Amino acid sequence: MSMTDPIADLLTRIRNAYKAHKVAVDVPASGIKREIVRILQEKKFVKDMMELPDNKQGKLRVYLLYSAGDVPVLKGIKRISRPGLRRYFDAEQVRQSTFNQRGMTVVSTSSGVMTNFDAASKGIGGEVLLRCW
């Protein structure tokens, strides 16, 4: 059976692993997933990422980050644009999304996958993939 939304699958696996207090979670690898996890790692929502080879597409092992008292650093993560309803922001909407919002938004632009803060500084818009806080 084919998966219709691999990004939602990535987010659900990360969310469930945090709720179960796991140290790491394995997800099937793809280019967009690597970029999303790289951004989450840069912004200190996850600890580390490792690529594991297998006979198919490879796997990403995402190491989760907890603060003192075994409290997850990532409080919430939500898919915004989905296959049934794509959400696009122009440069002005991306700039406005940097105000009065906790956390960050991950945007897929023509210059690659980046946070809403990076896209606003470059003055470009794109598809809003997810929001995390």
Number of C-alpha atoms within 10 A of each C-alpha: 3 5 8 11 11 16 19 19 15 18 21 15 16 23 19 12 18 22 11 9 15 14 13 18 19 18 19 18 19 14 7 14 17 18 16 22 21 19 17 20 18 12 13 14 21 22 18 17 19 12 15 14 11 9 5 8 11 14 18 21 18 24 20 23 21 18 9 7 6 9 13 18 17 20 12 13 17 15 17 17 18 16 9 8 8 11 13 18 18 13 18 12 15 26 20 14 17 18 9 7 11 11 14 18 24 25 27 21 18 10 11 11 21 21 23 28 19 16 24 20 11 12 13 20 22 23 20 24 23 21 20 17 14
